[in-house]
């Protein structure tokens, strides 16, 4: 009887261990799949940072074939050109754009763990021009305001952009038009819902609901990565360079 009980317990422990291993494996596969989205025409490849990296060498394990031997990329020129974005730690997921003329050279390396975060910046308002203010200069309008209203112009508003590992995005801030009787107005932002990397660029997709309630992409901002660190993100948009800090709870 004791022997049978021991066998039953052993089977249960084995089944539990297998279940945990399967769950862990499935979780890893889901996490890996979230970084395999590649747009048409995009040459970005994704992988994991391996031990042995230096300022000139990236040891890279392809995500789509983690059983393969790691690849080695020359990143000397990318380092010189400040195209290594984020700190490359062993185990981090990275995006690599290879040199078209030499596939052993990486032109861009982007640390996805650093990029996928909630980023914030602050913007100051401007005076909302009502119908009775038309024709006046900005200085005239501000000089005629009481101190309490002028103080409103120095109060910043926080904007955030969350970049998630499943290629979804979420932005928070001032959307749409302000009310006519508003005293100040903050610059509107786009409601981003998706993002992708494309040959070293960061694409931010603006979304909107149609008349049937379906979500559609209505525009895409192609931005250039200028700086990416654990607490700083700088993007070059078409008409401005915008700096973000990481948002902490």
ChimeraX attribute file (.defattr): number of C-alpha atoms within 10 A of each C-alpha:
attribute: neighborCount
match mode: 1-to-1
recipient: residues
	/A:1	6
	/A:2	7
	/A:3	8
	/A:4	9
	/A:5	10
	/A:6	11
	/A:7	12
	/A:8	12
	/A:9	12
	/A:10	12
	/A:11	12
	/A:12	12
	/A:13	12
	/A:14	12
	/A:15	12
	/A:16	12
	/A:17	12
	/A:18	12
	/A:19	12
	/A:20	12
	/A:21	12
	/A:22	12
	/A:23	12
	/A:24	12
	/A:25	12
	/A:26	12
	/A:27	12
	/A:28	11
	/A:29	13
	/A:30	12
	/A:31	13
	/A:32	19
	/A:33	14
	/A:34	12
	/A:35	21
	/A:36	17
	/A:37	15
	/A:38	15
	/A:39	12
	/A:40	7
	/A:41	8
	/A:42	15
	/A:43	16
	/A:44	20
	/A:45	19
	/A:46	24
	/A:47	26
	/A:48	23
	/A:49	22
	/A:50	19
	/A:51	13
	/A:52	11
	/A:53	17
	/A:54	12
	/A:55	14
	/A:56	13
	/A:57	16
	/A:58	24
	/A:59	18
	/A:60	25
	/A:61	22
	/A:62	19
	/A:63	19
	/A:64	15
	/A:65	10
	/A:66	12
	/A:67	9
	/A:68	10
	/A:69	10
	/A:70	18
	/A:71	13
	/A:72	17
	/A:73	19
	/A:74	21
	/A:75	24
	/A:76	19
	/A:77	16
	/A:78	18
	/A:79	18
	/A:80	11
	/A:81	11
	/A:82	14
	/A:83	21
	/A:84	25
	/A:85	24
	/A:86	21
	/A:87	16
	/A:88	23
	/A:89	15
	/A:90	14
	/A:91	14
	/A:92	15
	/A:93	24
	/A:94	28
	/A:95	25
	/A:96	24
	/A:97	21
	/A:98	22
	/A:99	14
	/A:100	11
	/A:101	7
	/A:102	10
	/A:103	12
	/A:104	14
	/A:105	21
	/A:106	25
	/A:107	24
	/A:108	24
	/A:109	26
	/A:110	23
	/A:111	25
	/A:112	23
	/A:113	18
	/A:114	21
	/A:115	22
	/A:116	15
	/A:117	20
	/A:118	19
	/A:119	21
	/A:120	21
	/A:121	17
	/A:122	15
	/A:123	14
	/A:124	15
	/A:125	17
	/A:126	15
	/A:127	17
	/A:128	16
	/A:129	18
	/A:130	11
	/A:131	9
	/A:132	7
	/A:133	12
	/A:134	10
	/A:135	10
	/A:136	11
	/A:137	10
	/A:138	13
	/A:139	8
	/A:140	11
	/A:141	14
	/A:142	15
	/A:143	11
	/A:144	9
	/A:145	11
	/A:146	9
	/A:147	10
	/A:148	8
	/A:149	13
	/A:150	16
	/A:151	10
	/A:152	16
	/A:153	17
	/A:154	12
	/A:155	12
	/A:156	13
	/A:157	14
	/A:158	13
	/A:159	18
	/A:160	19
	/A:161	21
	/A:162	20
	/A:163	23
	/A:164	18
	/A:165	18
	/A:166	18
	/A:167	17
	/A:168	15
	/A:169	22
	/A:170	17
	/A:171	20
	/A:172	15
	/A:173	19
	/A:174	17
	/A:175	13
	/A:176	11
	/A:177	10
	/A:178	15
	/A:179	10
	/A:180	10
	/A:181	10
	/A:182	11
	/A:183	17
	/A:184	17
	/A:185	18
	/A:186	19
	/A:187	16
	/A:188	13
	/A:189	15
	/A:190	20
	/A:191	20
	/A:192	24
	/A:193	21
	/A:194	19
	/A:195	22
	/A:196	22
	/A:197	21
	/A:198	18
	/A:199	19
	/A:200	22
	/A:201	17
	/A:202	18
	/A:203	16
	/A:204	23
	/A:205	21
	/A:206	21
	/A:207	18
	/A:208	16
	/A:209	11
	/A:210	9
	/A:211	7
	/A:212	6
	/A:213	8
	/A:214	9
	/A:215	12
	/A:216	13
	/A:217	13
	/A:218	11
	/A:219	13
	/A:220	15
	/A:221	16
	/A:222	19
	/A:223	20
	/A:224	16
	/A:225	20
	/A:226	15
	/A:227	17
	/A:228	21
	/A:229	16
	/A:230	15
	/A:231	15
	/A:232	17
	/A:233	23
	/A:234	17
	/A:235	19
	/A:236	17
	/A:237	14
	/A:238	10
	/A:239	6
	/A:240	9
	/A:241	13
	/A:242	12
	/A:243	17
	/A:244	20
	/A:245	17
	/A:246	19
	/A:247	15
	/A:248	9
	/A:249	4
